[in-house]
Amino acid sequence: MTGRLHQTARIRERGILVGADQPGSPIPVRESLAELGRLAATAGLATVGEIVQVVKRPSPATFIGAGKVEEVKALVAAQDANVVLFDDPLAPAQQRNLEKAIGVKIVDRSALILDIFAMRARSTEGKLQVELAQLQYLMPRLTRAWTHLSRQAGGGVGTRGPGETQLEVDRRRVRERIAHLRRRLEDVERTRNVQREERGALPTPTVALVGYTNAGKSTLMNALTKAGVLVEDKLFATLDPTVRRLRLPDGQTVLLADTVGFIHKLPHQLVEAFKSTLEQVRSADLLVHVVDASHPGWAEQRVVTERVLGEIGAGEVPVVFAFNKCDVQGLGAPPTGAPPDAVCLSARAGEGLPALLRSIEERVSSGLARVRRTMPADRGDLLALLRRTGRILEEYYRDGEVTVTALVPPRVAGQLDHALRVGRG
């Protein structure tokens, strides 16, 4: 199918959203369904109806109750829908039973997010990661030569990528492909680790932008570094990480990394597949948690982001909170309930950026002393000491001497002064 025909087929898709009101969910079901509708729109699907059911314990057969299944079936017929989107992950058996009972394609939130990632991935690594996640999702759903997928004529939401190109392959071939993708990603990860070690040899702190999808991380990245990262008012507009140098007001340089946004009910296959990319978050010296201050559910989105950070092993990394889009609500300060040291800003308008830079500077320089010393240019041992234990901000060579400005632990400043006194004596 050509790209134009494929796009036309996707636009024609009409979906019914189904949400489960379950106890303990960090985001209210109506808000979660609204987000599912935005995900559907990002994937090119028109939402034509929605249904919510209070679910204390999901049905093993169909997730929702038998009566609600009939209600969904009736709404599908009334709205001429051809896909039903469930806001929760479905077991393979539940998906098959629902397709049989309702008679249209059933897609859960996990498959929809994977579909969007497949559409958004641009780098080779991103495409490998998405394909691996899709195949891991599809593997338990391979039954009877994929007949449940062969009914999905014309492609569409939840079927982009491997689901369209490998309908005839068997489990063995899929396992081989998964193993091949893992090997390639291991090679990419080794290269990334070498690059990280090389950066580690130079004491330049890494600051990672994290947050809920569409919070404005890429806009902030562009505002701070002129990185030219794609900015769209769509979920998951940016998948591939971008790293740029950022000079702070005191003169020191940090590496600023833009990362993929998190979301409620993020598929575990994606977390696993993107582990090398997420390593950028785990190994960062500081996280800037970007929060959409204009969103009524910002507090819940913050909880979701912090939960994912904990899952990937980044829960103990120091954090600066940046409440973005404050101009939308006319806020002069972060909203009630925000951390006391949070920064209120508008990345789009460029407001509040100096305060954020000062906050970043204070955190990455915490515990370090700023020193400025002049020494003989041949004292490479002292320069090596500064590079090994701290961060050199400036070096000026003149008349056989070098003037160095650096951030170092206080004890190193004492060692430096002692060495210079001994050298003069």
C-alpha positions in Angstrom: 0.0 0.0 0.0 1.4 3.4 -0.9 1.9 6.0 1.8 -1.0 8.1 0.6 -3.4 5.1 0.6 -2.1 4.0 4.0 -2.7 7.5 5.3 -6.2 7.6 3.8 -7.0 4.2 5.5 -5.9 5.6 8.8 -8.0 8.7 8.6 -11.1 6.7 7.8 -10.7 4.7 11.1 -13.4 5.6 13.7 -12.8 4.5 17.2 -14.7 3.9 20.5 -12.7 4.6 23.7 -13.3 2.2 26.6 -12.0 3.1 30.1 -12.0 1.3 33.4 -12.6 3.2 36.6 -10.3 1.2 38.9 -9.3 1.9 42.5 -5.8 3.3 43.1 -5.3 4.7 39.7 -3.0 7.9 39.9 -5.0 9.6 37.1 -8.9 9.8 37.1 -10.5 7.7 34.4 -12.1 10.6 32.5 -8.7 12.4 32.4 -7.0 9.2 31.3 -9.6 8.7 28.5 -9.1 12.3 27.3 -5.4 11.5 27.0 -6.2 8.3 25.2 -8.3 10.4 22.7 -5.2 12.6 22.2 -3.1 9.5 21.6 -5.7 8.3 19.1 -5.6 11.6 17.3 -1.8 11.5 17.2 -2.1 8.1 15.5 -4.6 9.5 12.9 -7.8 8.0 14.4 -11.1 9.8 14.9 -12.9 9.2 18.2 -16.6 8.8 17.8 -17.7 7.6 21.3 -16.5 6.5 24.7 -17.7 4.2 27.5 -16.6 3.9 31.1 -17.1 1.0 33.5 -16.3 0.8 37.2 -14.0 -2.3 37.4 -13.1 -3.6 40.8 -11.6 -6.8 39.4 -11.1 -7.1 35.6 -12.8 -10.0 33.9 -10.3 -12.7 32.9 -12.1 -13.3 29.6 -13.0 -9.8 28.4 -11.6 -7.3 31.0 -15.0 -5.6 31.2 -18.3 -7.3 32.1 -20.4 -9.2 29.6 -23.1 -6.5 29.7 -20.7 -3.8 29.0 -19.3 -5.8 26.0 -22.8 -5.8 24.5 -23.0 -2.0 25.2 -19.7 -1.4 23.3 -20.9 -3.6 20.4 -24.1 -1.6 20.1 -22.2 1.7 20.2 -19.8 0.4 17.5 -22.8 -0.4 15.3 -24.5 3.0 16.0 -21.4 5.0 15.3 -20.1 2.9 12.4 -16.8 2.4 14.2 -14.2 0.0 13.1 -11.8 -0.1 16.1 -12.2 -0.1 19.9 -9.5 1.4 22.0 -9.1 0.1 25.5 -7.3 2.4 28.0 -5.7 -0.5 29.8 -3.4 -3.3 28.6 -5.2 -6.4 27.6 -4.1 -10.0 27.8 -3.9 -11.8 24.4 -6.9 -13.9 25.3 -9.0 -10.9 26.3 -8.1 -9.2 23.1 -9.1 -12.3 21.0 -12.4 -12.8 23.0 -13.3 -9.1 22.6 -12.6 -9.1 18.8 -14.8 -12.2 18.4 -17.6 -10.7 20.5 -17.6 -7.2 19.1 -16.5 -8.0 15.5 -14.0 -5.2 15.1 -10.3 -4.6 15.8 -9.4 -4.3 19.4 -6.4 -2.2 20.3 -5.2 -1.5 23.9 -3.2 1.5 25.1 0.1 -0.3 24.9 -0.4 -1.1 21.2 -1.5 2.4 20.5 1.6 3.9 22.1 3.9 1.5 20.3 2.2 2.5 17.1 2.9 6.2 17.7 6.5 5.4 18.6 6.9 3.5 15.3 5.5 6.6 13.5 7.8 9.0 15.4 11.1 7.1 15.5 13.7 8.8 13.3 17.2 7.5 14.3 18.4 4.0 13.6 18.5 3.2 17.3 15.0 4.5 17.9 13.6 2.3 15.1 15.4 -0.7 16.4 14.1 0.0 19.9 10.5 0.4 18.7 10.6 -2.7 16.6 11.9 -4.7 19.5 9.2 -3.4 21.8 6.5 -4.2 19.1 7.7 -7.8 18.6 7.9 -8.4 22.4 4.3 -7.2 22.6 3.2 -9.3 19.6 5.0 -12.5 20.6 2.4 -13.8 23.0 -0.3 -12.9 20.5 1.0 -15.1 17.8 -1.7 -17.8 17.4 -3.0 -19.8 14.5 -0.5 -18.2 12.0 -1.5 -14.7 13.2 -5.1 -15.1 11.9 -6.3 -12.5 14.4 -4.1 -10.0 12.7 -4.8 -11.1 9.1 -8.3 -9.8 9.6 -6.9 -6.3 10.0 -7.1 -5.4 6.3 -5.7 -2.0 5.4 -3.4 -1.6 8.4 -4.2 1.2 10.7 -3.8 2.0 14.4 -2.0 -0.7 16.3 -0.7 -2.5 13.2 2.0 -0.3 11.9 5.5 -1.8 11.7 6.1 -5.6 12.3 2.3 -6.3 12.4 2.1 -5.3 8.7 5.3 -6.8 7.3 5.6 -10.1 9.1 2.1 -11.6 9.1 3.5 -14.8 7.5 6.4 -15.5 9.8 6.3 -18.1 12.6 7.4 -17.9 16.2 10.9 -19.1 15.4 11.5 -16.3 12.9 10.1 -13.7 15.3 12.4 -15.0 18.1 15.4 -14.8 15.7 14.5 -11.3 14.8 14.2 -10.3 18.5 17.6 -11.8 19.2 19.0 -10.0 16.2 17.6 -6.6 17.4 18.9 -7.2 20.9 22.4 -7.8 19.6 22.3 -4.7 17.5 21.1 -2.6 20.4 23.8 -4.1 22.6 26.3 -2.8 20.0 24.7 0.6 20.1 24.8 0.5 23.9 28.5 -0.4 24.0 29.2 2.6 21.7 27.1 4.8 23.9 28.9 3.6 27.0 32.3 4.4 25.4 31.0 7.9 24.6 29.7 8.2 28.2 33.1 7.1 29.6 34.9 9.6 27.4 32.6 12.4 28.7 33.1 11.1 32.2 36.9 11.6 31.7 36.1 15.3 31.3 34.3 16.4 34.5 31.4 18.0 32.7 28.1 17.4 34.5 25.1 15.9 32.6 21.7 17.4 33.1 18.7 15.5 31.7 15.3 17.0 31.0 12.5 14.6 32.1 8.8 14.9 32.4 5.4 13.9 31.1 4.9 13.8 27.4 4.0 17.2 25.9 5.2 19.1 29.0 7.5 21.3 26.9 10.9 19.6 27.3 11.9 20.1 23.6 10.8 23.7 23.7 12.9 24.3 26.8 15.8 22.5 25.2 15.6 24.8 22.1 15.2 27.9 24.3 18.3 27.1 26.3 20.6 25.7 23.6 19.1 26.6 20.2 19.2 22.8 19.5 16.5 22.9 16.8 14.6 19.9 18.3 11.3 19.2 16.7 8.4 20.8 18.6 4.8 19.8 18.1 1.7 20.0 20.2 1.4 16.2 20.0 2.2 13.4 22.4 5.6 11.9 21.9 6.8 14.5 19.4 10.4 13.7 20.3 11.7 10.1 20.8 15.4 10.4 19.9 17.6 11.9 22.6 19.5 15.1 21.9 22.5 16.3 23.8 23.9 19.8 23.7 26.4 21.9 25.7 24.9 24.6 27.9 27.0 27.4 29.5 25.8 28.4 32.9 26.0 32.0 34.3 29.1 31.3 36.3 31.0 30.1 33.2 30.9 26.4 33.7 29.5 24.1 31.0 27.0 21.2 31.4 25.7 18.7 28.9 21.9 19.1 28.5 20.0 16.0 27.3 16.4 16.0 26.0 14.7 12.7 26.6 11.5 10.9 25.6 8.4 11.9 27.6 6.8 9.6 30.1 3.1 8.7 30.2 0.4 7.0 32.3 0.5 3.2 31.7 3.8 3.3 29.7 4.2 -0.2 28.1 6.8 -2.2 30.0 8.1 -3.4 26.6 9.1 0.2 25.8 10.9 0.7 29.1 12.9 -2.5 28.4 13.6 -1.7 24.8 14.6 1.9 25.5 16.9 1.0 28.4 20.0 2.3 26.7 18.4 5.6 25.9 17.0 5.9 29.5 20.5 5.2 30.8 21.1 8.9 30.0 18.6 9.7 32.7 20.0 7.2 35.3 23.5 8.4 34.9 22.7 12.1 34.9 24.1 14.3 37.7 20.9 16.3 37.8 17.3 16.0 36.4 15.2 18.9 35.4 11.7 17.7 35.9 9.6 19.7 33.5 5.9 20.0 34.6 3.1 21.4 32.5 1.7 24.0 35.0 -1.3 24.7 32.7 -2.5 21.1 32.8 -5.3 20.6 35.5 -3.8 17.2 36.2 -0.1 18.3 36.6 0.1 16.8 40.1 -0.9 13.4 38.8 1.4 13.7 35.9 4.2 14.5 38.3 3.4 11.3 40.3 3.5 9.2 37.1 6.8 10.6 36.0 8.4 10.0 39.5 7.0 6.5 39.4 8.6 5.8 36.0 11.9 7.4 37.2 11.9 5.0 40.1 11.2 2.0 37.8 14.2 2.8 35.6 16.6 3.3 38.6 16.7 7.1 38.5 14.6 7.8 41.6 17.6 9.0 43.7 19.1 11.5 41.1 18.8 15.1 42.4 15.9 17.0 40.8 15.1 20.7 39.9 11.4 21.3 39.2 10.7 23.5 36.2 7.0 24.4 36.0 6.5 25.3 32.3 3.7 27.1 30.5 3.1 29.4 33.5 2.1 32.1 31.0 -0.9 30.1 29.9 -2.5 30.4 33.4 -1.0 33.8 34.1 0.9 32.4 37.0 3.6 34.5 38.6 4.8 31.6 40.7 4.5 27.8 40.6 1.0 26.5 41.4 -0.1 25.5 44.9 1.4 22.2 45.9 4.6 22.6 43.9 8.0 22.1 45.6 9.1 25.3 47.4 12.3 25.6 45.2 10.4 25.0 41.9 11.0 27.5 39.1 8.1 29.0 37.2 8.8 29.7 33.5 7.6 29.8 29.9 10.0 28.1 27.5 8.0 29.3 24.6 8.1 33.0 25.6 11.6 32.7 27.2 10.4 33.8 30.6 12.0 32.5 33.8 15.0 30.9 32.1 17.7 32.9 34.1 16.1 31.6 37.3 16.2 28.0 36.0 19.9 28.4 35.0 20.7 29.7 38.4 18.9 26.8 40.0 20.8 24.3 37.8 24.1 26.1 38.6 23.5 25.9 42.4 22.7 22.2 42.3 25.6 21.1 40.0 28.1 23.3 42.0 26.8 22.2 45.4 29.7 21.5 47.7 32.3 22.9 45.3 34.6 25.9 45.9 35.3 28.3 43.1 39.0 29.0 42.9 41.1 31.2 40.6 44.9 30.6 40.6 47.9 31.5 38.5 50.7 28.9 38.2 53.6 28.1 35.9 52.4 26.7 32.6 54.6 23.6 33.1 52.6 22.5 36.2 50.7 19.9 34.4 50.3 17.9 37.6 48.2 20.7 39.2 46.1 21.1 36.1 45.6 17.3 36.0 44.5 17.5 39.7 41.9 20.1 38.9 40.5 18.1 36.0 40.5 14.9 37.9 38.7 16.2 41.0 36.7 19.2 39.8 35.7 21.3 36.8 37.9 23.8 35.0 35.9 26.7 33.9 38.5 28.9 32.2 42.2 28.7 31.3 44.4 31.6 30.2 48.0 31.2 29.1 50.4 34.2 29.0 54.1 34.7 29.5 54.8 31.2 30.7 51.9 31.2 33.2 48.4 29.8 33.2 45.5 31.4 35.1 42.9 28.8 35.9 39.3 29.2 37.2 37.8 26.0 38.5 35.2 24.4 40.8 36.8 21.9 43.2 36.1 20.3 46.6 37.4 22.6 49.4 40.1 20.1 50.3 41.5 20.2 46.8 41.6 24.0 47.0 43.8 23.6 50.1 46.0 21.0 48.3 46.4 23.4 45.4 47.4 26.3 47.6 49.9 24.1 49.5 51.5 22.9 46.3 51.8 26.4 44.9 53.5 27.7 48.2 55.9 24.8 48.2 56.7 25.5 44.5 57.5 29.1 45.2 59.6 28.2 48.2 
